[in-house]
């Protein structure tokens, strides 16, 4: 199974520095351009399926890929960003003021009541990969999702249920592409992480990376 993991284009919340999680925000003008260019990247890549988070910023990005393939996007809520509960919709300054106890923690594992727990995230990673491997063992699949969830999914591929013990090493930019392959023994191979060369043609389409 070959997987392409793609983060969505720049969203309105990315641009304004607002924490998103499950909150729904559309792409910016720049984000829409990024979606077109990531679509061009996949125009000559064979795909058997395209999955997308059901949140608008991801689904809009997936449309750029769908345009070049005789496939329909499969909307999947399991690819949503990590749920951040009461942190969603707030600026980083607001979070620091209202939740000073998590100032030294990753927002993805803040422990704040109402946010997705480590156990829930682990279960979701396991479920996503199990479902994909069962359905697409010999296929090439594109998944359009979110920076936080994709970075954790990559760690889960490496360390399994001990992913949370790793210092999160992956930074995924808007429409950054990661290419992963599972061989016949279900061993994972990483071809590349966070490739953004498709944004370097003509005008600069890069956007600042949002860290969680």
SULVEN-V590264 format. One record per helix or strand of 3 or more residues. SS is the DSSP state (H for helix, E for strand). FROM is the first residue (numbers start at 1). LEN is the number of residues. If there is no record, write none. Layout:
BEGIN
ss & from & len
SS & FROM & LEN
SS & FROM & LEN
END
This chain:
BEGIN
ss & from & len
E & 2 & 6
H & 12 & 5
H & 29 & 16
E & 49 & 4
H & 56 & 11
H & 77 & 3
H & 85 & 3
H & 92 & 7
H & 100 & 3
H & 107 & 3
H & 118 & 19
E & 140 & 6
H & 147 & 19
E & 177 & 6
E & 188 & 8
H & 197 & 3
END
